Structures are given as C-alpha cells and as structure tokens.
Amino acid sequence: MNNNLPKQLAEKVLSKLKTDKVKMKPKIHFILRTLLIVLGIVVLALFILYLISFVTFTLRASGLWFLPGFGFHGVRILFTSIPWLLVLTALFLIVILETLVERFSFAYRRPILYSTIAIVLIVVVSSFLINKTQFHPFLFRQAQEGRLPPIAGEFYRGFSAPKFQDVHRGVVSEITDDGFRVEMSDGEILEVIVSSETRFPFGTGIKESDTVIILGERDNGTVRASDVRKIDDNLNIPSKNYRPQPRNMIVPHRIPIVPGK
Amino acid sequence: MEQKESEKSDEEIARLVQAGKTDLFGILIRRYEDKIMRYAKKFLFSHEEIEDIVQEVFIKAYVNIQSFDASRKFSSWLYRIAHNEFINAIKKKKREHLPFFNLDTLFPHPASNETAEKEANDRELQEMLDKCLSELDPKYREPLVLYYFEELNYKEISDVLRIPIATVGVRLKRGKQIMKLIYEQQFTQTIS
C-alpha cells in the first residue's frame, strides 16, 4: 500500500463531510432511540411476566399444576395438556428480550447465560408473586361477567380454566353414596364415582367445600375417578352458582372410601 | 490552534466535535486512517474495496458522533463502527460464513493469562498471523487482529465485538493454537 493513499482518503472524507448530504444526527435522536429500547425492554418484560403468570394461573385453575403428584400418569397428562402456544410464545419473547438487553455493555460483557438466568429468575419469581395476588382471578371474573374487552375476554374464557376429558378441578358440593359431587369454576356440577380402584395418593379424608383434583374419563356429567387428590389452593374464583355459606353450616361428612393403593 | 487541539486526547476532541467544532473531526480521521485501513486489510478486502469501506466508516462515525459516550474510549467506538461496516460488506459479498450465534458467548470461561505470554510472543505471532490470516476462521481472526495489531485490550475488544470479556480470552487462546497449527503445516509443506 502506498503512503499517499491514506492522506488522499482523509481529504476525500473531509470534503464529503462538507457537503449537504452528510449531516450529523442530533443527540436527541440517540437519546430517543435508547429510551425506545429501554421502553421496549420494560414492556416486553411486563408482557412476558403477564404470560408466565397467566400460564401458571391456568395450570392451577384447570388442576394441571397438581398432576405431578399423581406420578408418571399425571406427568404424562400434564405434558400433553400444557398450553404450549402460550409457553412457546413466552420463550420466544424471552429470546427477543435477551437480544435487546445484549445491546448494553453490562449484559454483553458477561456470558449470555448470566443475563438469561437473571431474566428467567426475575420472571419466575415475579410471576410467583403475581399469583399470590388476585390479579388473574379478578380478570377471570371480569371475563366471566363479560366486562373485559372482546379480545381480552375471549383470551381469559378460552385459556383460563380449560376443560379436559380426563382432568377435573372443582369444589366438593355434596357427598353421595358412591362418591361426591363437585362444582366446577363455570358452575357445572360433576358427579364423581369413587370405587375400590380409585387411588388417593394424599389421603382419603374428603369433605364438603374441599377443593379436589380428579383424574378420570368424563362421560357426560359423570366421572369414574381413577385418582383423587385434595388440594389447598384457593383461586377465589366464585362460580355462577356459588353462594357463600357460613363455615359452621358445612357438615364435615366424610366419605367411606377404600384406602388408596 | 490546530497544534494545540491535536495534543488533546481522542475523547476530548470527540467532545469538541459533539459541541459543534466539526472541523476537528479531521484530526480524528488522520489519527485513525492508517489503523482502520490496516484493520480492513485483515478482513481480506481487495484494495479497491478498502478505500470505499474505510471512507464509509469515517462518514458513519461523523454522522453518529453524538451517540459516542465521551467517558468511554473513542477507539473502541470507532472500531465497532468499522467492524459493523466490514461485516455488512462481507455479508453483501457472501464471501465468508458468519454465524448468527456462537456457543462460546453463552457460557462463562476461566480467565486466560494472556498478558504473561504477550511480550515474548508478540512479534512471532504477528508474523504468523500475517501469513496464516486467510486460513483462520473470522471468529478467531478478528480478536487476534484487534489484540496483536491494533493493541486493544480485552475489554475494548469485548466492546468492539459485543462478546463477553471471557470469550475474548478464549478466542485469542484457541485462535493462537489454530494459527500455530496452520503455520506449522504450511512450513512443513514448504520444507518438504
């Protein structure tokens, strides 16, 4: 390379800079761009948080959350029933969030794994905290009563408490001779038949007003239970038929059940 | 006046350019034109391409000078612009495979003791690098060029390439190993 070329180059660049075509971008342009990226990160993080907490809520509301307690059979049903569309959407958004965060030196100077773990931890802990509040149950109630805008209402009605053929969550409303009746979140009453084949992995003491998860094929309004589990998880979603009663009026009527296998 | 300004640091001059003394940008061009030309050559562009691309680097730097944070190093910022321009030029030509994602940026790595070896091997490595450059994967080539020719430190290379500091160390170490291997193979072939 000859030595004259760089000097010619400097002059060429300087003469180009003096033309009207090349203009320095104002500082406000870069400030606004940074603000937009930060805003994008915040909005995206909040949306991911909302999605993950919503998925957790739907899993609890449908009873899927408690299925691992039923062993391999429960885990298998859980994996085939998870709202994968929402989960994959959340994962895709986490990848986008990670690429936005990686624009800042505090993130790209460290291994990607660190920022990814930080994002996932923040999202999981925050969604856990959100699920301790009445945020999703409140919106679900609003959706049931038709008070949410059409898209949000459909979203909650469609995803919040999906009904499955073989997993059911409800509150025991009545103990019967061959089992019990449960009231689902939408007010439907389901007849649960308990037999000697029914397993109770967490004990048999089921009484009225208990929240239970039932595994078993549904046939119209009847379920022949293969597994039953009482859970301590109050979503505070009043059903259409829900009428609050004073606690001392509930008769603790125990079911005469064959011990679980 | 020009003499006095030329004694200032890159960052001080950049700050003055930001404040409106745009004529001083010429000092920055003159300080870096050789370095950026040399950096471009290591990307294996042809002589005709180099001048156009380097001109574009300085024009982009001028247009975006208000985005430069004067509390940081000007050289890292300028090399980042150059890196992006070179990558874009390579992509246009589809000459080299540039991976979208590299696994070595994902995990933490133990710190590499590069500085202890540096002084003893610098000259030898520069010679090797010159001879084996075209054989090296761009992933290893660029950190080696920035470290041994442009004399940037790990943190500065991390800022230019937007990769973790630990990954810079790993790429330098692996790059040197690969380069030595290529050099030995070439040398053996020449002898035989």
Boltz contact constraints between the chains, C-beta under 6 A:
constraints:
  - contact:
      token1: [A, 6]
      token2: [B, 33]
      max_distance: 6.0
  - contact:
      token1: [A, 6]
      token2: [B, 34]
      max_distance: 6.0
  - contact:
      token1: [A, 6]
      token2: [B, 37]
      max_distance: 6.0
  - contact:
      token1: [A, 9]
      token2: [B, 33]
      max_distance: 6.0
  - contact:
      token1: [A, 9]
      token2: [B, 51]
      max_distance: 6.0
  - contact:
      token1: [A, 10]
      token2: [B, 29]
      max_distance: 6.0
  - contact:
      token1: [A, 10]
      token2: [B, 30]
      max_distance: 6.0
  - contact:
      token1: [A, 10]
      token2: [B, 33]
      max_distance: 6.0
  - contact:
      token1: [A, 13]
      token2: [B, 29]
      max_distance: 6.0
  - contact:
      token1: [A, 13]
      token2: [B, 55]
      max_distance: 6.0
  - contact:
      token1: [A, 13]
      token2: [B, 58]
      max_distance: 6.0
  - contact:
      token1: [A, 14]
      token2: [B, 26]
      max_distance: 6.0
  - contact:
      token1: [A, 17]
      token2: [B, 62]
      max_distance: 6.0
  - contact:
      token1: [A, 22]
      token2: [B, 59]
      max_distance: 6.0
  - contact:
      token1: [A, 24]
      token2: [B, 63]
      max_distance: 6.0
  - contact:
      token1: [A, 25]
      token2: [B, 63]
      max_distance: 6.0
  - contact:
      token1: [A, 25]
      token2: [B, 66]
      max_distance: 6.0
  - contact:
      token1: [A, 27]
      token2: [B, 66]
      max_distance: 6.0
  - contact:
      token1: [A, 30]
      token2: [B, 66]
      max_distance: 6.0
  - contact:
      token1: [A, 30]
      token2: [B, 67]
      max_distance: 6.0
  - contact:
      token1: [A, 108]
      token2: [B, 162]
      max_distance: 6.0
  - contact:
      token1: [A, 109]
      token2: [B, 158]
      max_distance: 6.0
  - contact:
      token1: [A, 109]
      token2: [B, 164]
      max_distance: 6.0
  - contact:
      token1: [A, 109]
      token2: [B, 165]
      max_distance: 6.0
  - contact:
      token1: [A, 110]
      token2: [B, 164]
      max_distance: 6.0
  - contact:
      token1: [A, 111]
      token2: [B, 107]
      max_distance: 6.0
  - contact:
      token1: [A, 111]
      token2: [B, 108]
      max_distance: 6.0
  - contact:
      token1: [A, 111]
      token2: [B, 164]
      max_distance: 6.0
  - contact:
      token1: [A, 112]
      token2: [B, 105]
      max_distance: 6.0
  - contact:
      token1: [A, 112]
      token2: [B, 106]
      max_distance: 6.0
  - contact:
      token1: [A, 113]
      token2: [B, 106]
      max_distance: 6.0
  - contact:
      token1: [A, 113]
      token2: [B, 107]
      max_distance: 6.0
